[in-house]
Amino acid sequence: MSKNNMSKKIMGEVVFSGDLDPDPDGCAAALREAGFEVHRMPEHYRKHMEFPEDTFMEASKIGTDVDAIWKEVDQIVERFGGDCQKCGEISDDHVPLKFLHEHADN
């Protein structure tokens, strides 16, 4: 991951294990307060998941440094029992939580 001077939309993928009693609601609010756009997993996807108590969200914002945004997301989500699993630049046509759509019954 590298820095450059071109701003881009950078997104962190966040997971909360249902076994750890996380607070995704509090986390989403804190991320929004820090300037992130947040997309949360809709409840109707739970029935399609291997671990239905887990929760996923994506947090994105405009920036130039993927590592700095990853660190910022991770510092926030850790306080609420979550983990930022990966972070990177996303395209303008990014579909939030696309992996969930791919596994759901239509």
C-alpha positions, 0 to 999 in steps of 0.5 A, spaced: 500 500 500 502 506 498 501 513 498 500 518 493 497 525 492 491 523 488 485 523 493 480 516 492 475 513 496 478 508 501 474 503 504 475 498 510 471 491 511 469 490 518 467 484 521 464 483 528 463 476 531 457 475 534 461 470 539 464 477 542 458 481 544 460 487 539 456 493 539 456 495 531 450 500 532 455 504 537 461 503 532 457 505 526 455 512 529 463 513 531 465 511 524 460 516 521 462 522 527 469 521 524 467 522 517 466 515 514 460 513 510 458 506 513 454 501 509 451 495 514 449 488 513 442 488 512 438 483 517 435 479 511 442 476 509 443 473 516 439 466 514 445 465 508 451 466 513 455 460 516 455 464 522 449 468 523 451 472 529 456 475 525 455 482 522 459 486 517 460 493 515 464 497 510 466 504 512 469 509 506 472 516 506 476 520 501 483 520 502 490 519 499 493 514 504 490 507 505 494 505 511 492 511 515 485 510 513 486 503 515 489 505 522 483 510 523 478 505 522 481 499 526 482 504 532 475 505 532 472 498 530 476 495 536 473 499 541 466 496 539 469 489 538 470 489 531 476 488 526 478 491 520 480 485 515 482 489 509 482 496 506 483 499 499 481 503 494 474 502 491 471 504 484 466 509 483 461 503 481 463 499 488 457 495 490 457 495 498 457 488 501 457 485 494 460 478 497 453 478 501 449 479 494 453 473 491 451 468 497 444 470 498 438 466 494 434 471 490 
